[in-house]
């Protein structure tokens, strides 16, 4: 999924999209790990990767940006 925001293109893998949707739904890292049948450390890695892609310092900021970019409905 590609979107632009101020000339910045963000490309998310299917797994990153899944993690982003679950973060936006309010799930904690352990809950996301259980939902996706992955380890907690793996989800932490995905969350850090997502924050970096959005240049966000918090999950709330990342979710807000994703909504503004049309990545979340």
C-alpha positions in Angstrom: 0.0 0.0 0.0 1.6 3.3 -1.1 0.4 6.7 0.0 2.1 10.1 -0.1 2.2 12.9 2.5 4.2 16.0 1.8 6.2 14.3 -0.9 7.0 11.4 1.4 5.9 7.9 0.2 5.1 5.3 2.8 5.0 1.7 1.6 3.7 -0.9 4.0 3.9 -4.7 3.8 0.7 -6.7 4.4 2.0 -7.6 7.9 2.8 -4.0 8.7 -0.7 -3.1 7.7 -2.1 -5.8 10.0 0.0 -4.5 12.9 -1.0 -0.9 12.2 -4.7 -1.8 12.1 -4.4 -3.7 15.4 -2.5 -0.8 17.0 -5.3 1.6 15.8 -7.9 -0.8 17.3 -6.2 -0.4 20.7 -4.6 -3.7 21.1 -1.4 -4.0 23.2 1.8 -5.6 21.9 1.0 -8.9 23.7 -2.5 -8.9 22.3 -1.3 -8.3 18.8 1.3 -11.1 19.2 -1.5 -13.4 20.2 -3.8 -12.3 17.4 -1.2 -12.8 14.7 0.5 -15.9 16.4 3.8 -14.1 16.6 6.2 -13.4 19.4 6.0 -10.2 21.5 9.6 -9.2 20.4 8.5 -9.6 16.7 5.6 -7.2 17.3 7.8 -4.8 19.1 10.1 -4.9 16.0 7.2 -4.2 13.7 6.0 -1.3 15.8 9.4 0.3 15.9 9.7 -0.2 12.1 6.2 1.4 11.6 7.1 4.4 13.9 10.2 5.0 11.9 8.4 4.8 8.5 5.9 7.4 9.7 8.6 9.4 11.5 6.3 9.4 14.5 7.4 9.3 18.1 4.2 7.8 19.5 1.7 5.2 18.4 -1.1 7.8 18.6 0.8 10.1 16.3 1.4 7.2 13.9 -2.3 6.3 13.8 -3.3 9.9 13.3 -1.0 10.2 10.4 -2.2 6.9 8.9 -5.8 8.1 9.1 -4.9 11.4 7.4 -3.1 9.5 4.7 -6.0 7.2 4.1 -4.2 4.1 5.2 -6.8 3.5 7.9 -10.5 4.1 7.8 
